Each structure stands twice: as structure tokens, then as C-alpha cells.
Amino acid sequence: MGPVNAADIQDFCARDWRLIERVKTDCWVEQKAAASPSAAIELAAGLLQYARRLRPDWPNTTEREADLASHIRLAGMLQRASQKPSC
């Protein structure tokens, strides 16, 4: 690798990072809106396959139990939030 160019670093730091984030967000929103359920499932399967290439044991029992506990907690919060208050 060659020497670092200070001007390149300054240009990188001067980028409009908020604009870049907005453009990326808009792109993801458009892609998700256009995707079919089967495309979403295919994408999820690809992500799982990639994760298992990196960590063949993923998710392990402890991680599965923690994930389930999180889902149960969230379900309880959603259920409580959807109930009408009794005044």
C-alpha cells in the first residue's frame, strides 16, 4: 500500500454523512417495499447461511434461549400496550 494522501482523508472526513445516511435509508425503504415475501425469505436464508459460514455453531443454545426470552418480553410489552387503560 502506498503513502496516505492527506487531501483524500480530508475529503473523506468532509463528506455529508447525514445525506449519505438518508440516501441509504431511502434506498432500503424502496427495496423493502418492492420485495415480495419470498424475496425477503430468500434474503434471510442467505444471511443465515453467511452467518453459519462465519460461526457454524450459531446460534448456540444460550443465544437461542436469550433470543426467545427477548421475544417473550417484547410480546408482553406489545400486549400490555394494546390493552385499553381501565380508568
BELCORSUL-V67027 format. One record per run of one state. SS is the DSSP state (~ for helix, > for strand, _ for the rest). FROM is the first residue (numbers start at 0). TO is the last residue. If there is no record, write none. Layout:
BEGIN
ss->{SS;SS}
from->{FROM;FROM}
to->{TO;TO}
END
This chain:
BEGIN
ss->{_;~;_;~;_;~;_;~;_}
from->{0;5;13;16;34;36;54;60;82}
to->{4;12;15;33;35;53;59;81;86}
END
